[in-house]
């Protein structure tokens, strides 16, 4: 690690044993995106259909 | 290319219509063939499989047709002064630092030769796990700084944990240092981009404030083996047309291939923070094929994601043998199948969802062909014996109509979908004067035919590898993150045998069981089973170095400036330096 890794425009932020010469004071937020589809919930409408389904089948 | 909404919609509708019609026609012809001895359940299954498989082939053919007919956008190269700050990101993962850092030196020299005052820095983002290679990286980075006077504009960092793999590597860079620049050119470790191309990409991004990502079409270079050179030729000769077709259809929603592209950092930061998917790998965990998802997320946030096929000076290297190709494909397969969890992600553009679907279909299509072959063998047991007297009390036998011509016609049609686009691209290329770049019209045509022959022989081997990949992913086996093999890539027969003996056994098993169960199908199955049986030999032979004139590409005839610069840096730099 004794290599001359000192950038001129930014101070190096060497965190031994891992090294970084990147500019440290330029963070940018990267919010996690929502990618999972909302779970299909049994709505009252669905519940109603499910309730009358056995009756409908019997009638059929 | 017409990237307007109407043009894009027309292209999509045309491609979908063409492919669906071709698939429906194939399924109907097969139904007629199957009806000759009476339709049974297996015939319906086989028709369905033919429908799906043919749709996929026809979809590729429609894309080529669109690429051939799409209006090519001629962009005037602007010389407007660049105002924003840019950084070229070079993610590395257990790569040879000498060769990789020499690429940075070459690109920096290429930029310096232009003398543009624009700020273009470099950041090498290491995810290297090997301490030995990491020590070499720091030593070679110091060498790079000294060689190019890069202090203050060339940066290196290594992560403690490589969370999220390459996407996590880029994200880590953006969240710690991203605000220092406006644009980032994302590369792979084996990417090379001409300085003029980098500047042109920055100008185009700066000129369109809604442009979130601009993708170039990288040319595959430095291939040495028979397989590698065939792929290189195909990428140079055919991919341009397929990519134009793709760009015509995708419009403002992509594609992004993960490298050789420029991003507007602010757009990327606000739209592309990738969460881990719920569940365990292979379907849960970090998103592997992150590029497709990032393109979809940028489009979801209203940013334009564009492919400019007219940008030259963008290069990458490809696998040199079938085994390395299959290893890379295993990773892509897992990544694409993982997209099944994202098909219904909220707010995505319909076309982004379709791109996910396409990516999944690309890997399951071979499984449909395999299922079709198995169903064809099984169909023998369902076949009705011919009924020569279908009408009662009618003394003259009625012979069933021989529908074998339908089967032959269907096979020819399906094969046509595979080869006609490439032949059409070949003829058009010669017509348009692209021949000389590929060694002249005759040599270009010879290369097209040789590539067709080679891909026909190699296809069943790749089909076997792909099917195994799909099975492994479906059964829950995570492929991990193996580093890419770079370099020579030639394999011995022993190495090829170890990698592909299972394909030989499966080929032998399929051929003998087909011969035993359905002898009439043996001849039909030979084009698939024979290459499977001979796969170790095919892998070994195609991995050997080739200096034949066939598969000549423009970059072999006249070395591009950036490649020559890379060679010059490597020639100047020592082979090793003390770590």
Interface residues (C-beta under 8 A of the other chain):
Chain A: X1 X3 X4 X5 X6 X7 X8 X9 X10 X15 X18 X19 X20 X21 X22 X23 X24 X26 X27 X28 X29 X30 X31 X32 X33 X34 X35 X36 X37 X38
Chain B: X123 X138 X139 X141 X142 X145 X151 X152 X153 X154 X155 X156 X157 X158 X159 X160 X171 X173 X174 X175 X176 X177 X178 X179 X180 X265 X266 X269 X270 X271 X272 X273 X274 X275 X277 X278 X293 X297 X341 X342 X344 X345 X346
